[in-house]
Amino acid sequence: MTQNQFDTDMEIQINRAVQVLKNGGVVIFPTDTVYAVGALASNTHAVNRVFDIKGRTNTKGLPALIGDISQIHQVAKIFPPLARKLAAEYWPGGLTLVLPKTDNIPLELTGGNETVAIRIPNQAAVIEMLKRVAEPVTGTSANLSGCKSSLNASEAKIQLGDRVDFILDGGQVSGGVESTIVTVNNDELKIIRQGAIKESDIMKTAGKTGYSA
């Protein structure tokens, strides 16, 4: 995608978010659907803080966000051709791929699983933030567990503002349909959750007529 230009305020916010994340802090930021709370996915202490901040059980894994497909090997040990094909078609956007994790991604992030959920959100400021961080960042919704998702910085601040280190204010977001989650294992795929991308479109892109249940 082309390089996006941001106004001075947004540049300052993006740079501040990057600094906080690199220093092991926790940041709230907008995505293409809801506001998210993030920390470096490889930083076990920071990941545990995200769970504590949300009041979320650590047996439920957190997704990892990247800013560019070139970062995939920082989070996924294997990136099979089928997953590559789906990513090329639907990233950035409403596709989450579940792939075997790399060794630097802690089990704390994945709820003890050897796989990790990965996405590139279709939001310019957060893509730029992720590119500048140059590492995967957690991307779970910025709300207390069980409470309504935040669609702007003010809503996120009310729920979590005193628990995080910085809030990147990207204005109102859509609260659109959640991503479609697809597990890819070599040449096989399984749709875990229906979402923004239709099953029929996934299958057409994959060149398949069905999937393993």
N, C-alpha and C positions, 0 to 999 in steps of 0.2 A: 504494500500500500504506500501511497505517497506520504511524504513528511507533512505533518500537520503543523499549522502555525497557531500559536496561542497568544493571548494578550498578556501584558506584563503580570497582572495579578495571578493568572493561571500558571504562568511560568514559575513564579515564586512558590505557589502552592505545590506544584509538581516537584520542584527541587527540594522543598522542605519534606515532602512525603518520602522521597527517595532517601534523603539523609536519615530520617527517623527509622525507616525500614532497614537500611544497611547497618544502623547502630543497634539493631535487635529490638526496636520498638514496634508498637502496634498502631496501625493507621486505619481510619475509616475512609472509604472512597466510593464514588459512583461506578456502577456497571451499566450495561444496557437494559437491565431490568430493575434491580433494587440497589440500595447502598450495601456495601460489603465491608467486613472487618478483616484486615489482613496483616500478616507478619511473614517473615522469610520462612518458606516451607522447610528449609533444612535446619532451622534453629529450633531445637527441641524446647528450650525454655520459652521462646516466643510463641510457639505453637500451643504449649500448655496454657500460656496466658490467654490466648484466644478462647480456649475452652472455658477457662475460669470467667472471663469477661462476659461470655454469653450465658453462663450457667448451663452449659451443654455437656452431656455425658461424653467421656472420651472414648467410648466404645463405638461411637458414630464418627466415621472419618470425615475429614475436611477436603474439599476440592483444592486443586492448585491451579493458579492462573499464570499464564505466560504471555509475553507481549509479541512474540514472533515465533513462527514454526521452527526457526533455527535453534530455539531454546529447548526443544522437546527432549533432547538427550540429557538434559540436566535433571529431568524428572522421570522419564520413561526409559527403562533398560532396553526395551524392544519397541521399534516403531515399524510394524509390518506394512507391506505395500497397501493392503486394504485400508488400514488406519490412515496412511499417508494420503490415499485417494479421498477419503471422507474429509480429512482436515483441509485439503486443498480446495474442496468444494464449499465447505461450510464455516471455515474460520476466516476472520473473526465472526462470531455469531452464536446461534443457539444450539451448538453441538458440544456435548461433553464426552470425551473418550476415556474409557477405563483401560489402562495398560499396566503391565508389570512395572513396578517402581524401581528406581535406581537405589543403590546402597546409601546415598547421601540423604535420601528422603526418609525421615524417621518413622518408625511404626506408630508413634504417637499421632502423626498426621493422618494415617490411614485407618485408625481404629484397630491396628494389629494385623491388617491385611497386607499381602505382598503386591497388591495393585493400588493404583492411585487414579483419581478422576481429574482430568485435565481439560482446560478450556481457554480460549482467547476471547474475551468479551468484546463486543462491538461498541466500544466507547473510546473516543479518540484520546482523551486526557489520561485515562487509566492505561491504555496501550502504551502511551509515551512513558508513563511512570514505570511500567513493567520493563520496557526496553532499557531505561536508564538504570534501574535496579540490577538488571541483567541476571536475575535469579527468579525462580518460581516463588510466588507469593500466595498465601491462602486466600480463598475467596468465598467465605461463608457469609450469609446475610447479617447485616449490622442490626441485630435486635436481640433482646433477651430471649432465651429459648422458650418457644411456645407463644411468643408475642408477635404482633403484626410487623411485617417487614417495613423498613424505612424507605421512603421514596424521595426524601430530600435530607440535607444536612441537619436541619433543625430537628426533624423526627429522630434521626440517629443520635443526635446530641442528647435529647431528652432521655433516651433509653440507655446509652452507653458513654455519653460524653465525658464523664468524670473517671472513666476506666481506661481510656485510650490515650495515646500520646499526641495524636494529631488527627484533624478531620479535613480532608480535601473536599471543598464545597464545589461541586460541579452542577449545581442547580437541580431542578426537578427531573426525575427519571420516570420512565413510563409505567413501571410495575408490570411489564409485559409477561408473556407466557414463559415459564421456566424452560430450561434447556432440555433437549432430548439426550438421554444418557445411553451410550452404546459401549458394550464391552467387545473388544476385538482380540481374538486369539488366533494368530496366524491368518488363515483364510476364512475363519468363521467369525460371525458376529452375533450378538444378542442384544436386543433392545430392552434395556432395564427400565426406562421410564419414557413414556410418550411426552412430548413437549413441543417446542417451537417448530421443529422440523418433522414433517409427516413420515411415518414408517415407509410409505410408498416411495417417497423421495430418497430416503436412505437406501432402500433396496435397489432403486434404479441406478443410483450412483455406484453402489457396490457391485452391480451386475448380478444380483441374486433375485430369486423368486420366493425365497423363504428364509427363515433363520432358525437356529437351534433354540429350543425352548429351555 
